Amino acid sequence: MPMAKCPYCNKIVKIDDIKMESTGWLANKKMFSCPHCESILGMGFWGSIP
Ligand SMILES: [Zn+2]
């Protein structure tokens, strides 16, 4: 299970907890935000997510 540390709040972000939002303008890309601080972590952060 991939995990990452949020660079903003330094908390562990598990893939189960992460928020994925479709960006709309790039239908095949997802936007990932930290569940703790809601900071945007990136787009396609874990590229292998289906
Ligand atoms: Zn955070």
mmCIF file of the protein (N, C-alpha, C, O) and its ligand, coordinates in Angstrom:
data_MODEL
# 
_entry.id   MODEL 
# 
loop_
_entity.id 
_entity.type 
_entity.pdbx_number_of_molecules 
1 polymer     1 
2 non-polymer 1 
# 
_entity_poly.entity_id                      1 
_entity_poly.type                           'polypeptide(L)' 
_entity_poly.nstd_linkage                   no 
_entity_poly.nstd_monomer                   no 
_entity_poly.pdbx_seq_one_letter_code       MPMAKCPYCNKIVKIDDIKMESTGWLANKKMFSCPHCESILGMGFWGSIP 
_entity_poly.pdbx_seq_one_letter_code_can   MPMAKCPYCNKIVKIDDIKMESTGWLANKKMFSCPHCESILGMGFWGSIP 
_entity_poly.pdbx_strand_id                 A 
# 
loop_
_entity_poly_seq.entity_id 
_entity_poly_seq.num 
_entity_poly_seq.mon_id 
_entity_poly_seq.hetero 
1 1  MET n 
1 2  PRO n 
1 3  MET n 
1 4  ALA n 
1 5  LYS n 
1 6  CYS n 
1 7  PRO n 
1 8  TYR n 
1 9  CYS n 
1 10 ASN n 
1 11 LYS n 
1 12 ILE n 
1 13 VAL n 
1 14 LYS n 
1 15 ILE n 
1 16 ASP n 
1 17 ASP n 
1 18 ILE n 
1 19 LYS n 
1 20 MET n 
1 21 GLU n 
1 22 SER n 
1 23 THR n 
1 24 GLY n 
1 25 TRP n 
1 26 LEU n 
1 27 ALA n 
1 28 ASN n 
1 29 LYS n 
1 30 LYS n 
1 31 MET n 
1 32 PHE n 
1 33 SER n 
1 34 CYS n 
1 35 PRO n 
1 36 HIS n 
1 37 CYS n 
1 38 GLU n 
1 39 SER n 
1 40 ILE n 
1 41 LEU n 
1 42 GLY n 
1 43 MET n 
1 44 GLY n 
1 45 PHE n 
1 46 TRP n 
1 47 GLY n 
1 48 SER n 
1 49 ILE n 
1 50 PRO n 
# 
loop_
_struct_asym.id 
_struct_asym.entity_id 
A 1 
B 2 
# 
loop_
_chem_comp.id 
_chem_comp.type 
_chem_comp.mon_nstd_flag 
ALA 'L-peptide linking' y 
ASN 'L-peptide linking' y 
ASP 'L-peptide linking' y 
CYS 'L-peptide linking' y 
GLU 'L-peptide linking' y 
GLY 'peptide linking'   y 
HIS 'L-peptide linking' y 
ILE 'L-peptide linking' y 
LEU 'L-peptide linking' y 
LYS 'L-peptide linking' y 
MET 'L-peptide linking' y 
PHE 'L-peptide linking' y 
PRO 'L-peptide linking' y 
SER 'L-peptide linking' y 
THR 'L-peptide linking' y 
TRP 'L-peptide linking' y 
TYR 'L-peptide linking' y 
VAL 'L-peptide linking' y 
ZN  non-polymer         . 
# 
_pdbx_entity_nonpoly.entity_id   2 
_pdbx_entity_nonpoly.name        ? 
_pdbx_entity_nonpoly.comp_id     ZN 
# 
_pdbx_nonpoly_scheme.asym_id         B 
_pdbx_nonpoly_scheme.entity_id       2 
_pdbx_nonpoly_scheme.mon_id          ZN 
_pdbx_nonpoly_scheme.ndb_seq_num     1 
_pdbx_nonpoly_scheme.pdb_seq_num     101 
_pdbx_nonpoly_scheme.auth_seq_num    101 
_pdbx_nonpoly_scheme.pdb_mon_id      ZN 
_pdbx_nonpoly_scheme.auth_mon_id     ZN 
_pdbx_nonpoly_scheme.pdb_strand_id   A 
_pdbx_nonpoly_scheme.pdb_ins_code    . 
# 
loop_
_atom_site.group_PDB 
_atom_site.id 
_atom_site.type_symbol 
_atom_site.label_atom_id 
_atom_site.label_alt_id 
_atom_site.label_comp_id 
_atom_site.label_asym_id 
_atom_site.label_entity_id 
_atom_site.label_seq_id 
_atom_site.pdbx_PDB_ins_code 
_atom_site.Cartn_x 
_atom_site.Cartn_y 
_atom_site.Cartn_z 
_atom_site.occupancy 
_atom_site.B_iso_or_equiv 
_atom_site.pdbx_formal_charge 
_atom_site.auth_seq_id 
_atom_site.auth_comp_id 
_atom_site.auth_asym_id 
_atom_site.auth_atom_id 
_atom_site.pdbx_PDB_model_num 
ATOM   1   N  N  . MET A 1 1  ? 0.850   -1.206 0.000   1.00 0.00 ? 1   MET A N  1 
ATOM   2   C  CA . MET A 1 1  ? 0.000   0.000  0.000   1.00 0.00 ? 1   MET A CA 1 
ATOM   3   C  C  . MET A 1 1  ? 0.878   1.245  0.000   1.00 0.00 ? 1   MET A C  1 
ATOM   4   O  O  . MET A 1 1  ? 1.577   1.512  0.977   1.00 0.00 ? 1   MET A O  1 
ATOM   5   N  N  . PRO A 1 2  ? 0.847   1.975  -1.043  1.00 0.00 ? 2   PRO A N  1 
ATOM   6   C  CA . PRO A 1 2  ? 1.712   3.156  -1.111  1.00 0.00 ? 2   PRO A CA 1 
ATOM   7   C  C  . PRO A 1 2  ? 1.286   4.219  -0.112  1.00 0.00 ? 2   PRO A C  1 
ATOM   8   O  O  . PRO A 1 2  ? 0.099   4.474  0.097   1.00 0.00 ? 2   PRO A O  1 
ATOM   9   N  N  . MET A 1 3  ? 2.284   4.821  0.492   1.00 0.00 ? 3   MET A N  1 
ATOM   10  C  CA . MET A 1 3  ? 2.017   5.919  1.412   1.00 0.00 ? 3   MET A CA 1 
ATOM   11  C  C  . MET A 1 3  ? 2.976   7.055  1.085   1.00 0.00 ? 3   MET A C  1 
ATOM   12  O  O  . MET A 1 3  ? 4.016   6.860  0.457   1.00 0.00 ? 3   MET A O  1 
ATOM   13  N  N  . ALA A 1 4  ? 2.601   8.227  1.522   1.00 0.00 ? 4   ALA A N  1 
ATOM   14  C  CA . ALA A 1 4  ? 3.455   9.375  1.309   1.00 0.00 ? 4   ALA A CA 1 
ATOM   15  C  C  . ALA A 1 4  ? 3.283   10.310 2.489   1.00 0.00 ? 4   ALA A C  1 
ATOM   16  O  O  . ALA A 1 4  ? 2.308   10.229 3.236   1.00 0.00 ? 4   ALA A O  1 
ATOM   17  N  N  . LYS A 1 5  ? 4.244   11.193 2.636   1.00 0.00 ? 5   LYS A N  1 
ATOM   18  C  CA . LYS A 1 5  ? 4.139   12.180 3.684   1.00 0.00 ? 5   LYS A CA 1 
ATOM   19  C  C  . LYS A 1 5  ? 3.771   13.513 3.048   1.00 0.00 ? 5   LYS A C  1 
ATOM   20  O  O  . LYS A 1 5  ? 4.384   13.947 2.072   1.00 0.00 ? 5   LYS A O  1 
ATOM   21  N  N  . CYS A 1 6  ? 2.793   14.129 3.603   1.00 0.00 ? 6   CYS A N  1 
ATOM   22  C  CA . CYS A 1 6  ? 2.386   15.417 3.091   1.00 0.00 ? 6   CYS A CA 1 
ATOM   23  C  C  . CYS A 1 6  ? 3.482   16.438 3.356   1.00 0.00 ? 6   CYS A C  1 
ATOM   24  O  O  . CYS A 1 6  ? 3.918   16.587 4.498   1.00 0.00 ? 6   CYS A O  1 
ATOM   25  N  N  . PRO A 1 7  ? 3.934   17.138 2.336   1.00 0.00 ? 7   PRO A N  1 
ATOM   26  C  CA . PRO A 1 7  ? 5.004   18.124 2.521   1.00 0.00 ? 7   PRO A CA 1 
ATOM   27  C  C  . PRO A 1 7  ? 4.526   19.374 3.252   1.00 0.00 ? 7   PRO A C  1 
ATOM   28  O  O  . PRO A 1 7  ? 5.337   20.202 3.665   1.00 0.00 ? 7   PRO A O  1 
ATOM   29  N  N  . TYR A 1 8  ? 3.246   19.508 3.409   1.00 0.00 ? 8   TYR A N  1 
ATOM   30  C  CA . TYR A 1 8  ? 2.704   20.722 4.021   1.00 0.00 ? 8   TYR A CA 1 
ATOM   31  C  C  . TYR A 1 8  ? 2.493   20.552 5.517   1.00 0.00 ? 8   TYR A C  1 
ATOM   32  O  O  . TYR A 1 8  ? 2.885   21.415 6.303   1.00 0.00 ? 8   TYR A O  1 
ATOM   33  N  N  . CYS A 1 9  ? 1.872   19.439 5.916   1.00 0.00 ? 9   CYS A N  1 
ATOM   34  C  CA . CYS A 1 9  ? 1.602   19.225 7.338   1.00 0.00 ? 9   CYS A CA 1 
ATOM   35  C  C  . CYS A 1 9  ? 2.441   18.094 7.918   1.00 0.00 ? 9   CYS A C  1 
ATOM   36  O  O  . CYS A 1 9  ? 2.381   17.824 9.117   1.00 0.00 ? 9   CYS A O  1 
ATOM   37  N  N  . ASN A 1 10 ? 3.238   17.420 7.050   1.00 0.00 ? 10  ASN A N  1 
ATOM   38  C  CA . ASN A 1 10 ? 4.143   16.367 7.495   1.00 0.00 ? 10  ASN A CA 1 
ATOM   39  C  C  . ASN A 1 10 ? 3.437   15.167 8.087   1.00 0.00 ? 10  ASN A C  1 
ATOM   40  O  O  . ASN A 1 10 ? 4.045   14.389 8.822   1.00 0.00 ? 10  ASN A O  1 
ATOM   41  N  N  . LYS A 1 11 ? 2.190   15.009 7.783   1.00 0.00 ? 11  LYS A N  1 
ATOM   42  C  CA . LYS A 1 11 ? 1.486   13.823 8.238   1.00 0.00 ? 11  LYS A CA 1 
ATOM   43  C  C  . LYS A 1 11 ? 1.498   12.769 7.142   1.00 0.00 ? 11  LYS A C  1 
ATOM   44  O  O  . LYS A 1 11 ? 1.560   13.072 5.951   1.00 0.00 ? 11  LYS A O  1 
ATOM   45  N  N  . ILE A 1 12 ? 1.435   11.515 7.590   1.00 0.00 ? 12  ILE A N  1 
ATOM   46  C  CA . ILE A 1 12 ? 1.391   10.420 6.631   1.00 0.00 ? 12  ILE A CA 1 
ATOM   47  C  C  . ILE A 1 12 ? 0.038   10.413 5.927   1.00 0.00 ? 12  ILE A C  1 
ATOM   48  O  O  . ILE A 1 12 ? -1.020  10.473 6.553   1.00 0.00 ? 12  ILE A O  1 
ATOM   49  N  N  . VAL A 1 13 ? 0.115   10.342 4.660   1.00 0.00 ? 13  VAL A N  1 
ATOM   50  C  CA . VAL A 1 13 ? -1.099  10.278 3.857   1.00 0.00 ? 13  VAL A CA 1 
ATOM   51  C  C  . VAL A 1 13 ? -1.177  8.897  3.228   1.00 0.00 ? 13  VAL A C  1 
ATOM   52  O  O  . VAL A 1 13 ? -0.331  8.519  2.418   1.00 0.00 ? 13  VAL A O  1 
ATOM   53  N  N  . LYS A 1 14 ? -2.186  8.164  3.606   1.00 0.00 ? 14  LYS A N  1 
ATOM   54  C  CA . LYS A 1 14 ? -2.378  6.843  3.025   1.00 0.00 ? 14  LYS A CA 1 
ATOM   55  C  C  . LYS A 1 14 ? -3.275  6.960  1.794   1.00 0.00 ? 14  LYS A C  1 
ATOM   56  O  O  . LYS A 1 14 ? -4.128  7.840  1.676   1.00 0.00 ? 14  LYS A O  1 
ATOM   57  N  N  . ILE A 1 15 ? -3.035  6.045  0.916   1.00 0.00 ? 15  ILE A N  1 
ATOM   58  C  CA . ILE A 1 15 ? -3.768  6.112  -0.345  1.00 0.00 ? 15  ILE A CA 1 
ATOM   59  C  C  . ILE A 1 15 ? -5.264  5.930  -0.119  1.00 0.00 ? 15  ILE A C  1 
ATOM   60  O  O  . ILE A 1 15 ? -6.085  6.401  -0.906  1.00 0.00 ? 15  ILE A O  1 
ATOM   61  N  N  . ASP A 1 16 ? -5.605  5.244  0.961   1.00 0.00 ? 16  ASP A N  1 
ATOM   62  C  CA . ASP A 1 16 ? -7.019  5.062  1.260   1.00 0.00 ? 16  ASP A CA 1 
ATOM   63  C  C  . ASP A 1 16 ? -7.677  6.352  1.732   1.00 0.00 ? 16  ASP A C  1 
ATOM   64  O  O  . ASP A 1 16 ? -8.884  6.550  1.594   1.00 0.00 ? 16  ASP A O  1 
ATOM   65  N  N  . ASP A 1 17 ? -6.849  7.214  2.287   1.00 0.00 ? 17  ASP A N  1 
ATOM   66  C  CA . ASP A 1 17 ? -7.403  8.425  2.887   1.00 0.00 ? 17  ASP A CA 1 
ATOM   67  C  C  . ASP A 1 17 ? -7.404  9.606  1.931   1.00 0.00 ? 17  ASP A C  1 
ATOM   68  O  O  . ASP A 1 17 ? -8.130  10.584 2.112   1.00 0.00 ? 17  ASP A O  1 
ATOM   69  N  N  . ILE A 1 18 ? -6.581  9.486  0.925   1.00 0.00 ? 18  ILE A N  1 
ATOM   70  C  CA . ILE A 1 18 ? -6.348  10.644 0.074   1.00 0.00 ? 18  ILE A CA 1 
ATOM   71  C  C  . ILE A 1 18 ? -7.607  10.987 -0.714  1.00 0.00 ? 18  ILE A C  1 
ATOM   72  O  O  . ILE A 1 18 ? -8.396  10.120 -1.089  1.00 0.00 ? 18  ILE A O  1 
ATOM   73  N  N  . LYS A 1 19 ? -7.753  12.227 -0.938  1.00 0.00 ? 19  LYS A N  1 
ATOM   74  C  CA . LYS A 1 19 ? -8.901  12.675 -1.711  1.00 0.00 ? 19  LYS A CA 1 
ATOM   75  C  C  . LYS A 1 19 ? -8.504  12.768 -3.180  1.00 0.00 ? 19  LYS A C  1 
ATOM   76  O  O  . LYS A 1 19 ? -7.493  13.369 -3.545  1.00 0.00 ? 19  LYS A O  1 
ATOM   77  N  N  . MET A 1 20 ? -9.323  12.163 -3.986  1.00 0.00 ? 20  MET A N  1 
ATOM   78  C  CA . MET A 1 20 ? -9.067  12.234 -5.414  1.00 0.00 ? 20  MET A CA 1 
ATOM   79  C  C  . MET A 1 20 ? -10.242 12.939 -6.082  1.00 0.00 ? 20  MET A C  1 
ATOM   80  O  O  . MET A 1 20 ? -11.397 12.535 -5.944  1.00 0.00 ? 20  MET A O  1 
ATOM   81  N  N  . GLU A 1 21 ? -9.932  13.945 -6.767  1.00 0.00 ? 21  GLU A N  1 
ATOM   82  C  CA . GLU A 1 21 ? -10.979 14.680 -7.448  1.00 0.00 ? 21  GLU A CA 1 
ATOM   83  C  C  . GLU A 1 21 ? -10.647 14.774 -8.920  1.00 0.00 ? 21  GLU A C  1 
ATOM   84  O  O  . GLU A 1 21 ? -9.522  15.086 -9.312  1.00 0.00 ? 21  GLU A O  1 
ATOM   85  N  N  . SER A 1 22 ? -11.620 14.506 -9.693  1.00 0.00 ? 22  SER A N  1 
ATOM   86  C  CA . SER A 1 22 ? -11.434 14.683 -11.120 1.00 0.00 ? 22  SER A CA 1 
ATOM   87  C  C  . SER A 1 22 ? -11.336 16.170 -11.420 1.00 0.00 ? 22  SER A C  1 
ATOM   88  O  O  . SER A 1 22 ? -12.117 16.975 -10.913 1.00 0.00 ? 22  SER A O  1 
ATOM   89  N  N  . THR A 1 23 ? -10.392 16.509 -12.229 1.00 0.00 ? 23  THR A N  1 
ATOM   90  C  CA . THR A 1 23 ? -10.180 17.916 -12.508 1.00 0.00 ? 23  THR A CA 1 
ATOM   91  C  C  . THR A 1 23 ? -11.165 18.468 -13.525 1.00 0.00 ? 23  THR A C  1 
ATOM   92  O  O  . THR A 1 23 ? -11.380 19.677 -13.609 1.00 0.00 ? 23  THR A O  1 
ATOM   93  N  N  . GLY A 1 24 ? -11.747 17.587 -14.279 1.00 0.00 ? 24  GLY A N  1 
ATOM   94  C  CA . GLY A 1 24 ? -12.707 18.032 -15.272 1.00 0.00 ? 24  GLY A CA 1 
ATOM   95  C  C  . GLY A 1 24 ? -12.048 18.386 -16.593 1.00 0.00 ? 24  GLY A C  1 
ATOM   96  O  O  . GLY A 1 24 ? -12.451 17.905 -17.653 1.00 0.00 ? 24  GLY A O  1 
ATOM   97  N  N  . TRP A 1 25 ? -11.037 19.228 -16.517 1.00 0.00 ? 25  TRP A N  1 
ATOM   98  C  CA . TRP A 1 25 ? -10.389 19.660 -17.756 1.00 0.00 ? 25  TRP A CA 1 
ATOM   99  C  C  . TRP A 1 25 ? -9.358  18.657 -18.240 1.00 0.00 ? 25  TRP A C  1 
ATOM   100 O  O  . TRP A 1 25 ? -8.885  18.738 -19.374 1.00 0.00 ? 25  TRP A O  1 
ATOM   101 N  N  . LEU A 1 26 ? -9.015  17.717 -17.383 1.00 0.00 ? 26  LEU A N  1 
ATOM   102 C  CA . LEU A 1 26 ? -8.182  16.610 -17.828 1.00 0.00 ? 26  LEU A CA 1 
ATOM   103 C  C  . LEU A 1 26 ? -8.829  15.348 -17.282 1.00 0.00 ? 26  LEU A C  1 
ATOM   104 O  O  . LEU A 1 26 ? -8.525  14.916 -16.170 1.00 0.00 ? 26  LEU A O  1 
ATOM   105 N  N  . ALA A 1 27 ? -9.697  14.777 -18.043 1.00 0.00 ? 27  ALA A N  1 
ATOM   106 C  CA . ALA A 1 27 ? -10.557 13.713 -17.542 1.00 0.00 ? 27  ALA A CA 1 
ATOM   107 C  C  . ALA A 1 27 ? -9.775  12.511 -17.035 1.00 0.00 ? 27  ALA A C  1 
ATOM   108 O  O  . ALA A 1 27 ? -10.244 11.801 -16.146 1.00 0.00 ? 27  ALA A O  1 
ATOM   109 N  N  . ASN A 1 28 ? -8.601  12.274 -17.580 1.00 0.00 ? 28  ASN A N  1 
ATOM   110 C  CA . ASN A 1 28 ? -7.833  11.116 -17.165 1.00 0.00 ? 28  ASN A CA 1 
ATOM   111 C  C  . ASN A 1 28 ? -6.824  11.439 -16.064 1.00 0.00 ? 28  ASN A C  1 
ATOM   112 O  O  . ASN A 1 28 ? -6.059  10.572 -15.642 1.00 0.00 ? 28  ASN A O  1 
ATOM   113 N  N  . LYS A 1 29 ? -6.826  12.678 -15.606 1.00 0.00 ? 29  LYS A N  1 
ATOM   114 C  CA . LYS A 1 29 ? -5.949  13.048 -14.500 1.00 0.00 ? 29  LYS A CA 1 
ATOM   115 C  C  . LYS A 1 29 ? -6.778  13.241 -13.244 1.00 0.00 ? 29  LYS A C  1 
ATOM   116 O  O  . LYS A 1 29 ? -7.934  13.661 -13.294 1.00 0.00 ? 29  LYS A O  1 
ATOM   117 N  N  . LYS A 1 30 ? -6.166  12.927 -12.130 1.00 0.00 ? 30  LYS A N  1 
ATOM   118 C  CA . LYS A 1 30 ? -6.825  13.154 -10.857 1.00 0.00 ? 30  LYS A CA 1 
ATOM   119 C  C  . LYS A 1 30 ? -6.023  14.174 -10.059 1.00 0.00 ? 30  LYS A C  1 
ATOM   120 O  O  . LYS A 1 30 ? -4.804  14.286 -10.188 1.00 0.00 ? 30  LYS A O  1 
ATOM   121 N  N  . MET A 1 31 ? -6.733  14.894 -9.252  1.00 0.00 ? 31  MET A N  1 
ATOM   122 C  CA . MET A 1 31 ? -6.078  15.845 -8.375  1.00 0.00 ? 31  MET A CA 1 
ATOM   123 C  C  . MET A 1 31 ? -6.116  15.266 -6.965  1.00 0.00 ? 31  MET A C  1 
ATOM   124 O  O  . MET A 1 31 ? -7.162  14.827 -6.489  1.00 0.00 ? 31  MET A O  1 
ATOM   125 N  N  . PHE A 1 32 ? -4.973  15.273 -6.314  1.00 0.00 ? 32  PHE A N  1 
ATOM   126 C  CA . PHE A 1 32 ? -4.870  14.665 -5.006  1.00 0.00 ? 32  PHE A CA 1 
ATOM   127 C  C  . PHE A 1 32 ? -4.697  15.733 -3.943  1.00 0.00 ? 32  PHE A C  1 
ATOM   128 O  O  . PHE A 1 32 ? -3.856  16.623 -4.069  1.00 0.00 ? 32  PHE A O  1 
ATOM   129 N  N  . SER A 1 33 ? -5.485  15.638 -2.917  1.00 0.00 ? 33  SER A N  1 
ATOM   130 C  CA . SER A 1 33 ? -5.331  16.592 -1.834  1.00 0.00 ? 33  SER A CA 1 
ATOM   131 C  C  . SER A 1 33 ? -5.205  15.859 -0.504  1.00 0.00 ? 33  SER A C  1 
ATOM   132 O  O  . SER A 1 33 ? -5.783  14.790 -0.306  1.00 0.00 ? 33  SER A O  1 
ATOM   133 N  N  . CYS A 1 34 ? -4.447  16.449 0.387   1.00 0.00 ? 34  CYS A N  1 
ATOM   134 C  CA . CYS A 1 34 ? -4.184  15.880 1.698   1.00 0.00 ? 34  CYS A CA 1 
ATOM   135 C  C  . CYS A 1 34 ? -5.473  15.845 2.521   1.00 0.00 ? 34  CYS A C  1 
ATOM   136 O  O  . CYS A 1 34 ? -6.188  16.845 2.584   1.00 0.00 ? 34  CYS A O  1 
ATOM   137 N  N  . PRO A 1 35 ? -5.780  14.705 3.154   1.00 0.00 ? 35  PRO A N  1 
ATOM   138 C  CA . PRO A 1 35 ? -6.995  14.625 3.961   1.00 0.00 ? 35  PRO A CA 1 
ATOM   139 C  C  . PRO A 1 35 ? -6.877  15.392 5.280   1.00 0.00 ? 35  PRO A C  1 
ATOM   140 O  O  . PRO A 1 35 ? -7.874  15.646 5.956   1.00 0.00 ? 35  PRO A O  1 
ATOM   141 N  N  . HIS A 1 36 ? -5.649  15.751 5.629   1.00 0.00 ? 36  HIS A N  1 
ATOM   142 C  CA . HIS A 1 36 ? -5.435  16.439 6.906   1.00 0.00 ? 36  HIS A CA 1 
ATOM   143 C  C  . HIS A 1 36 ? -5.523  17.950 6.747   1.00 0.00 ? 36  HIS A C  1 
ATOM   144 O  O  . HIS A 1 36 ? -6.225  18.625 7.500   1.00 0.00 ? 36  HIS A O  1 
ATOM   145 N  N  . CYS A 1 37 ? -4.814  18.465 5.775   1.00 0.00 ? 37  CYS A N  1 
ATOM   146 C  CA . CYS A 1 37 ? -4.728  19.920 5.638   1.00 0.00 ? 37  CYS A CA 1 
ATOM   147 C  C  . CYS A 1 37 ? -5.345  20.409 4.329   1.00 0.00 ? 37  CYS A C  1 
ATOM   148 O  O  . CYS A 1 37 ? -5.399  21.611 4.067   1.00 0.00 ? 37  CYS A O  1 
ATOM   149 N  N  . GLU A 1 38 ? -5.808  19.462 3.511   1.00 0.00 ? 38  GLU A N  1 
ATOM   150 C  CA . GLU A 1 38 ? -6.493  19.804 2.273   1.00 0.00 ? 38  GLU A CA 1 
ATOM   151 C  C  . GLU A 1 38 ? -5.604  20.494 1.250   1.00 0.00 ? 38  GLU A C  1 
ATOM   152 O  O  . GLU A 1 38 ? -6.098  21.070 0.280   1.00 0.00 ? 38  GLU A O  1 
ATOM   153 N  N  . SER A 1 39 ? -4.303  20.438 1.464   1.00 0.00 ? 39  SER A N  1 
ATOM   154 C  CA . SER A 1 39 ? -3.406  20.998 0.469   1.00 0.00 ? 39  SER A CA 1 
ATOM   155 C  C  . SER A 1 39 ? -3.369  20.108 -0.764  1.00 0.00 ? 39  SER A C  1 
ATOM   156 O  O  . SER A 1 39 ? -3.463  18.884 -0.678  1.00 0.00 ? 39  SER A O  1 
ATOM   157 N  N  . ILE A 1 40 ? -3.236  20.736 -1.872  1.00 0.00 ? 40  ILE A N  1 
ATOM   158 C  CA . ILE A 1 40 ? -3.116  19.976 -3.111  1.00 0.00 ? 40  ILE A CA 1 
ATOM   159 C  C  . ILE A 1 40 ? -1.722  19.365 -3.180  1.00 0.00 ? 40  ILE A C  1 
ATOM   160 O  O  . ILE A 1 40 ? -0.715  20.072 -3.136  1.00 0.00 ? 40  ILE A O  1 
ATOM   161 N  N  . LEU A 1 41 ? -1.681  18.058 -3.286  1.00 0.00 ? 41  LEU A N  1 
ATOM   162 C  CA . LEU A 1 41 ? -0.399  17.359 -3.322  1.00 0.00 ? 41  LEU A CA 1 
ATOM   163 C  C  . LEU A 1 41 ? 0.127   17.222 -4.736  1.00 0.00 ? 41  LEU A C  1 
ATOM   164 O  O  . LEU A 1 41 ? 1.334   17.107 -4.953  1.00 0.00 ? 41  LEU A O  1 
ATOM   165 N  N  . GLY A 1 42 ? -0.758  17.235 -5.670  1.00 0.00 ? 42  GLY A N  1 
ATOM   166 C  CA . GLY A 1 42 ? -0.288  17.132 -7.041  1.00 0.00 ? 42  GLY A CA 1 
ATOM   167 C  C  . GLY A 1 42 ? -1.344  16.504 -7.908  1.00 0.00 ? 42  GLY A C  1 
ATOM   168 O  O  . GLY A 1 42 ? -2.443  16.163 -7.471  1.00 0.00 ? 42  GLY A O  1 
ATOM   169 N  N  . MET A 1 43 ? -0.964  16.369 -9.145  1.00 0.00 ? 43  MET A N  1 
ATOM   170 C  CA . MET A 1 43 ? -1.857  15.743 -10.096 1.00 0.00 ? 43  MET A CA 1 
ATOM   171 C  C  . MET A 1 43 ? -1.184  14.493 -10.602 1.00 0.00 ? 43  MET A C  1 
ATOM   172 O  O  . MET A 1 43 ? -0.036  14.521 -11.046 1.00 0.00 ? 43  MET A O  1 
ATOM   173 N  N  . GLY A 1 44 ? -1.913  13.395 -10.530 1.00 0.00 ? 44  GLY A N  1 
ATOM   174 C  CA . GLY A 1 44 ? -1.321  12.132 -10.913 1.00 0.00 ? 44  GLY A CA 1 
ATOM   175 C  C  . GLY A 1 44 ? -0.168  11.762 -10.003 1.00 0.00 ? 44  GLY A C  1 
ATOM   176 O  O  . GLY A 1 44 ? 0.841   11.204 -10.434 1.00 0.00 ? 44  GLY A O  1 
ATOM   177 N  N  . PHE A 1 45 ? -0.348  12.092 -8.715  1.00 0.00 ? 45  PHE A N  1 
ATOM   178 C  CA . PHE A 1 45 ? 0.715   11.933 -7.698  1.00 0.00 ? 45  PHE A CA 1 
ATOM   179 C  C  . PHE A 1 45 ? 1.204   10.511 -7.621  1.00 0.00 ? 45  PHE A C  1 
ATOM   180 O  O  . PHE A 1 45 ? 2.406   10.248 -7.654  1.00 0.00 ? 45  PHE A O  1 
ATOM   181 N  N  . TRP A 1 46 ? 0.265   9.599  -7.520  1.00 0.00 ? 46  TRP A N  1 
ATOM   182 C  CA . TRP A 1 46 ? 0.578   8.189  -7.655  1.00 0.00 ? 46  TRP A CA 1 
ATOM   183 C  C  . TRP A 1 46 ? 0.046   7.726  -8.998  1.00 0.00 ? 46  TRP A C  1 
ATOM   184 O  O  . TRP A 1 46 ? -1.118  7.345  -9.122  1.00 0.00 ? 46  TRP A O  1 
ATOM   185 N  N  . GLY A 1 47 ? 0.882   7.762  -9.969  1.00 0.00 ? 47  GLY A N  1 
ATOM   186 C  CA . GLY A 1 47 ? 0.433   7.624  -11.343 1.00 0.00 ? 47  GLY A CA 1 
ATOM   187 C  C  . GLY A 1 47 ? -0.213  6.300  -11.663 1.00 0.00 ? 47  GLY A C  1 
ATOM   188 O  O  . GLY A 1 47 ? -0.891  6.168  -12.682 1.00 0.00 ? 47  GLY A O  1 
ATOM   189 N  N  . SER A 1 48 ? -0.013  5.313  -10.804 1.00 0.00 ? 48  SER A N  1 
ATOM   190 C  CA . SER A 1 48 ? -0.529  4.001  -11.132 1.00 0.00 ? 48  SER A CA 1 
ATOM   191 C  C  . SER A 1 48 ? -1.949  3.784  -10.631 1.00 0.00 ? 48  SER A C  1 
ATOM   192 O  O  . SER A 1 48 ? -2.528  2.718  -10.841 1.00 0.00 ? 48  SER A O  1 
ATOM   193 N  N  . ILE A 1 49 ? -2.504  4.775  -9.980  1.00 0.00 ? 49  ILE A N  1 
ATOM   194 C  CA . ILE A 1 49 ? -3.874  4.640  -9.493  1.00 0.00 ? 49  ILE A CA 1 
ATOM   195 C  C  . ILE A 1 49 ? -4.823  4.514  -10.688 1.00 0.00 ? 49  ILE A C  1 
ATOM   196 O  O  . ILE A 1 49 ? -4.801  5.334  -11.606 1.00 0.00 ? 49  ILE A O  1 
ATOM   197 N  N  . PRO A 1 50 ? -5.631  3.503  -10.658 1.00 0.00 ? 50  PRO A N  1 
ATOM   198 C  CA . PRO A 1 50 ? -6.558  3.314  -11.774 1.00 0.00 ? 50  PRO A CA 1 
ATOM   199 C  C  . PRO A 1 50 ? -7.618  4.418  -11.832 1.00 0.00 ? 50  PRO A C  1 
ATOM   200 O  O  . PRO A 1 50 ? -8.475  4.405  -12.715 1.00 0.00 ? 50  PRO A O  1 
HETATM 201 ZN ZN . ZN  B 2 .  ? -1.298  17.812 4.719   1.00 0.00 2 101 ZN  A ZN 1 
# 
